[in-house]
Amino acid sequence: MRKWTWMSAKVIALLAGSTAMAHSPVTETNPDDGAVLTPSPEVIRIEFADPIRLVGVSLSGADTDADLDVPAAAAARHEFGVPELSAGSYRVEWRGMAGDGHVMSGAFSFEVE
């Protein structure tokens, strides 16, 4: 019985570990979530723990409502050039697919003074 319990625990730990590693959380954004900037950022960057294939990134706020061009290839770091943004609050929303096929999404906001 002890051997069975030990083996079961080991299998569960391995499965739980692979599931946790399958998703690729955001490790950094530029601008930081909640940042107040002067001047406007030249780029928007999203970094993930592992490569992810983005399928959509949008920037909205003030006088801007745009879908940003996403690369076809999966990467851990995605960077987007943006035009000069006027003063106001902005939100970046992203959608992507992790290496294991799980759909992921997220958002962050910043302000330009």
Contacts in CASP RR format, 6 or more apart in sequence:
PFRMAT RR
TARGET T0000
AUTHOR 0000-0000-0000
METHOD contacts of the structure
MODEL  1
MRKWTWMSAKVIALLAGSTAMAHSPVTETNPDDGAVLTPSPEVIRIEFAD
PIRLVGVSLSGADTDADLDVPAAAAARHEFGVPELSAGSYRVEWRGMAGD
GHVMSGAFSFEVE
21 50 0 8 1.000
22 98 0 8 1.000
22 99 0 8 1.000
22 100 0 8 1.000
22 102 0 8 1.000
23 98 0 8 1.000
23 100 0 8 1.000
23 102 0 8 1.000
23 104 0 8 1.000
24 48 0 8 1.000
24 49 0 8 1.000
24 50 0 8 1.000
24 51 0 8 1.000
24 52 0 8 1.000
24 76 0 8 1.000
24 98 0 8 1.000
24 99 0 8 1.000
24 104 0 8 1.000
25 48 0 8 1.000
25 49 0 8 1.000
26 46 0 8 1.000
26 47 0 8 1.000
26 48 0 8 1.000
26 106 0 8 1.000
27 47 0 8 1.000
27 48 0 8 1.000
27 49 0 8 1.000
28 45 0 8 1.000
28 46 0 8 1.000
28 47 0 8 1.000
29 44 0 8 1.000
29 45 0 8 1.000
29 46 0 8 1.000
29 47 0 8 1.000
29 92 0 8 1.000
29 108 0 8 1.000
30 41 0 8 1.000
30 43 0 8 1.000
30 44 0 8 1.000
30 45 0 8 1.000
31 37 0 8 1.000
31 41 0 8 1.000
31 44 0 8 1.000
31 108 0 8 1.000
31 110 0 8 1.000
32 108 0 8 1.000
32 110 0 8 1.000
33 108 0 8 1.000
33 109 0 8 1.000
33 110 0 8 1.000
34 108 0 8 1.000
34 109 0 8 1.000
34 110 0 8 1.000
34 111 0 8 1.000
35 110 0 8 1.000
35 111 0 8 1.000
36 110 0 8 1.000
36 111 0 8 1.000
36 112 0 8 1.000
36 113 0 8 1.000
37 110 0 8 1.000
37 111 0 8 1.000
37 112 0 8 1.000
37 113 0 8 1.000
38 112 0 8 1.000
38 113 0 8 1.000
39 84 0 8 1.000
39 112 0 8 1.000
40 82 0 8 1.000
40 84 0 8 1.000
40 85 0 8 1.000
40 86 0 8 1.000
40 112 0 8 1.000
41 82 0 8 1.000
41 85 0 8 1.000
41 110 0 8 1.000
41 112 0 8 1.000
42 81 0 8 1.000
42 82 0 8 1.000
43 79 0 8 1.000
43 80 0 8 1.000
43 81 0 8 1.000
43 82 0 8 1.000
44 57 0 8 1.000
44 59 0 8 1.000
44 68 0 8 1.000
44 79 0 8 1.000
44 80 0 8 1.000
44 81 0 8 1.000
44 82 0 8 1.000
44 92 0 8 1.000
45 77 0 8 1.000
45 78 0 8 1.000
45 79 0 8 1.000
45 80 0 8 1.000
46 54 0 8 1.000
46 57 0 8 1.000
46 77 0 8 1.000
46 78 0 8 1.000
46 92 0 8 1.000
46 94 0 8 1.000
47 76 0 8 1.000
47 77 0 8 1.000
47 78 0 8 1.000
48 76 0 8 1.000
48 77 0 8 1.000
49 76 0 8 1.000
50 76 0 8 1.000
50 98 0 8 1.000
50 99 0 8 1.000
51 74 0 8 1.000
51 75 0 8 1.000
51 76 0 8 1.000
51 99 0 8 1.000
52 74 0 8 1.000
52 75 0 8 1.000
52 76 0 8 1.000
52 96 0 8 1.000
52 97 0 8 1.000
52 98 0 8 1.000
52 99 0 8 1.000
52 104 0 8 1.000
53 72 0 8 1.000
53 73 0 8 1.000
53 74 0 8 1.000
53 96 0 8 1.000
53 97 0 8 1.000
53 99 0 8 1.000
54 70 0 8 1.000
54 71 0 8 1.000
54 78 0 8 1.000
54 94 0 8 1.000
54 95 0 8 1.000
54 96 0 8 1.000
55 70 0 8 1.000
55 95 0 8 1.000
55 96 0 8 1.000
55 97 0 8 1.000
56 67 0 8 1.000
56 68 0 8 1.000
56 70 0 8 1.000
56 94 0 8 1.000
56 95 0 8 1.000
56 96 0 8 1.000
57 67 0 8 1.000
57 68 0 8 1.000
57 70 0 8 1.000
57 78 0 8 1.000
57 80 0 8 1.000
57 92 0 8 1.000
57 93 0 8 1.000
57 94 0 8 1.000
57 95 0 8 1.000
58 65 0 8 1.000
58 66 0 8 1.000
58 67 0 8 1.000
58 68 0 8 1.000
58 92 0 8 1.000
58 93 0 8 1.000
58 94 0 8 1.000
59 65 0 8 1.000
59 66 0 8 1.000
59 68 0 8 1.000
59 80 0 8 1.000
59 82 0 8 1.000
59 90 0 8 1.000
59 91 0 8 1.000
59 92 0 8 1.000
60 66 0 8 1.000
60 90 0 8 1.000
60 91 0 8 1.000
60 93 0 8 1.000
61 88 0 8 1.000
61 89 0 8 1.000
61 90 0 8 1.000
61 91 0 8 1.000
62 85 0 8 1.000
62 86 0 8 1.000
62 87 0 8 1.000
62 88 0 8 1.000
62 89 0 8 1.000
62 90 0 8 1.000
62 112 0 8 1.000
63 86 0 8 1.000
64 85 0 8 1.000
64 86 0 8 1.000
64 90 0 8 1.000
68 80 0 8 1.000
68 81 0 8 1.000
68 82 0 8 1.000
69 80 0 8 1.000
70 78 0 8 1.000
71 78 0 8 1.000
74 99 0 8 1.000
85 112 0 8 1.000
86 112 0 8 1.000
87 112 0 8 1.000
87 113 0 8 1.000
88 111 0 8 1.000
88 112 0 8 1.000
88 113 0 8 1.000
89 109 0 8 1.000
89 110 0 8 1.000
89 111 0 8 1.000
90 109 0 8 1.000
90 110 0 8 1.000
90 111 0 8 1.000
90 112 0 8 1.000
91 107 0 8 1.000
91 108 0 8 1.000
91 109 0 8 1.000
92 107 0 8 1.000
92 108 0 8 1.000
92 109 0 8 1.000
92 110 0 8 1.000
93 105 0 8 1.000
93 106 0 8 1.000
93 107 0 8 1.000
94 105 0 8 1.000
94 106 0 8 1.000
94 107 0 8 1.000
95 103 0 8 1.000
95 104 0 8 1.000
95 105 0 8 1.000
95 106 0 8 1.000
96 103 0 8 1.000
96 104 0 8 1.000
96 105 0 8 1.000
97 103 0 8 1.000
97 104 0 8 1.000
98 104 0 8 1.000
END
